Every structure is written in structure tokens, then in C-alpha cells.
Amino acid sequence: MPIYFDHNATTPLEPRVLEAMLPYLSGPYGNPSSVHRYGRAARDAVEAARLQVAALVGAQPAEVVWTSGGTESNNLALKGAVAVAKQPSRILYGSTEHPAVLETAESMRQQGWQVETIAIDGQGLVDWPAFEAQLARGPLCVAALMVANNETGVLQDVPRAAALVHAAKALLLADAVQGAGKLPLDFAASGADLMSLSSHKLYGPKGVGALVIRSGVELAPLMHGGGQERGLRGGTENVASIVGFGAAAELAQQELEARNAHLLALRERLVAGLHALPGISIFGEQSPRLSNTVQFGLKGWEGEALLMALDRKGIAVSSGSACSSGKGEPSHVLLGMGLARDVAYGAIRVSLGKDNTAAEVDRFLAVLGELRAAQLAA
Ligand SMILES: Cc1ncc(COP(=O)(O)O)c(C=O)c1O
């Protein structure tokens, strides 16, 4: 049986989520904006899902705006905040952010914005003294810091960042795409003004997500149209997918503790086995991390080559973020943590899922051990 250890790239659709979605693919087909009974049935489903997603992250339902996923949410947050600013100032983002933040921020340089990275230390955490000094250097519009890193799983202290960013009279975007459904999240208490979510990382369908926008925060829309989502995201809602996202969010909330206990036990088993291999380093190991994620390197071995060797044995892992694998460039996350290029080239990410088993971890460790022994003997 093949083994799937790439849940930070995407998760399988949970059967109970599919069951919740099916009626909206084969049955009620109204447009949620229509006032007749067909429309009202669709509207009710969309609003029920809004309650479910809001409950998962401790937000008010009215703060949840549907999008097509994490990428669009990050674009809406940053471009939307910048568009309503009186004049260009600064945009800051952590050097280990996902490309959906990094590339969006960088795209604003041409419009006269000063774009700077927030320094991240060797364990994947914000360098707080450097960040404070950076904030003191001039006006700021928006800063972006992720809740959990997609490669290392390292968790940032979002409330601490929010307090500093608010003192600088700016907004904080917290990309929670990898955190939602894996960690208890409380949008209200986090201090974040904007929070990005994506359904396909928590056993929901692909192509749907949300931006949580603190009430009172002003943003300009990316998508103009029929005034849906309080004018923030025009376009007829993807009803079945939104229903699926809602169902996935509710299940994640109900099962959070059980899933985490299971994942943590698997991760500990995995890490203990990895430590027995010669030349191993686990990235961000000293930091608080997601219970499902381990990124490591084996000295003298390229991540991409190891990924292919594992794939031939039926084991799916990633050599960095899904988006950057195949590019031939080392992970910007590890470079952002100050690791040398040859170390970053060796990165392999294992991201476990709720349905993985101890037997799969053991099989992975056995295969990796054999491959390593063969490589060292060659
Ligand atoms: C941290 C983070 N942000 C944003 C995204 C983009 O989300 P989506 O695939 O829903 O566009 C991802 C996807 O890997 C991610 O890991």
C-alpha cells in the first residue's frame, strides 16, 4: 500500500465532508443571491457553513469572507489593505512566509511601497529585537506573519506580533492556512486583524477558503461584481465547496484533541527513529511546532533525489513546499532561517495526517534506513 505523508500540500477529502457536499451538487442549485426559495436554500447552506468556519477559529460569522483559498485570502488581505491606505508606506513579511504572501508583498514594490522582510532566526522564530527595531524605523501599513510554517511546522507568537504591530498603528495578517484545524485558534484573542484559511488543508475540498477580517478593518476588494460577501468578493458563491469547508471545519473542531494526540504520538515515533540515522538534522526542532510536521535533512543527500527514491518505494513526501519543489532552488524557508544552501538542498518534509498509522511510520523509517545505508555504502 502506498503511504501518503504530504498532508501540508493537501489532504484527502474526508468522506463525511463529501457526504455533506453531495446534496449541493446534485440537489439544491439555487443562487444564494436569489430571493426565491431556491436561492434561500442555498443562502442558508452558505450561512450555516460561515458559522462552522467562524467557530473553528473563534471569529464572528460576519468576519468571515469566502475566497477561493489561502492564496486569494493573502492577496485580498495585503492588496486590499494597501489599496485603502492614504499613501505608500511599508509592508513587512516574515522571511519564511508562504509564496502567497511573499510574492504578493513583493508585487507592490512597483507601486511605490517599501517592502521589507522580518528577520527569522535559525529555529524558525521571529527575531524579536530586530523586529522591534524595524518597526521603530518608520510608518507601516501592514505586516504578515504566519501562524504555522508549511515546511518546518514552526509556530509563531502571533499575539506578541499583533501587539507590536498595533503599537505601530498598522494591521497584522496572520496566515493560518497550516494552523487551522491543527491547533486551537482564537482569532479574537490572537490580536490579528486578518487571518487566511484554506479548506483543502483540513480535509475539505480544494479551491475554497476564507479571509477573516476583524470587524471595523477596511479593505478594498480584488473582485468587483454583484456585491457578494459585503462587496468584498464579487461572484456567485461556490455553494457545495463552501458547505464542504464548513463541514470539514466542524469535524476538525470536534476532533482536534484526538487528532492531535494521535499525530503527536506518530511524530514522536518518527523523530525518535530519525535520530538513529547518521547525519540527520531536524529543522526548527527546538521550536514549538505543528504536531504533524517534521522537516529534516540527511547530510550529503539531496532532498529531490531522496524524494524520488521514496516515491519509487510508494512513499509520498515533499522536498520543501509543494509549490517550490521541482524548481531546483533550495527552500526559501530554510534559507530565511539562515541555513546554508547545501543544507537547505537536503530538505525532506514529512507531513502526517489523521489517518496515518504507526505501522506506516515504521515502514517509512525502515525504507529510509535502507536507502541511507545503500547511499553511504555506494
Ligand atoms: C502557509 C500557506 N499559506 C497559503 C497557502 C496557499 O493556500 P491555497 O493552496 O489554498 O491557495 C498554503 C498552501 O500550501 C500554505 O501552506
The ligand as a Gaussian input file, in Angstrom:
#p B3LYP/6-31G(d) Opt

LIG

0 1
 C        1.007000      28.720000       4.755000
 C        0.251000      28.675000       3.474000
 N       -0.360000      29.778000       3.032000
 C       -1.075000      29.781000       1.886000
 C       -1.201000      28.659000       1.113000
 C       -1.995000      28.698000      -0.154000
 O       -3.243000      28.105000       0.048000
 P       -4.132000      27.584000      -1.200000
 O       -3.489000      26.345000      -1.689000
 O       -5.483000      27.346000      -0.607000
 O       -4.143000      28.689000      -2.210000
 C       -0.564000      27.472000       1.533000
 C       -0.621000      26.240000       0.707000
 O        0.283000      25.418000       0.740000
 C        0.171000      27.476000       2.750000
 O        0.789000      26.384000       3.195000

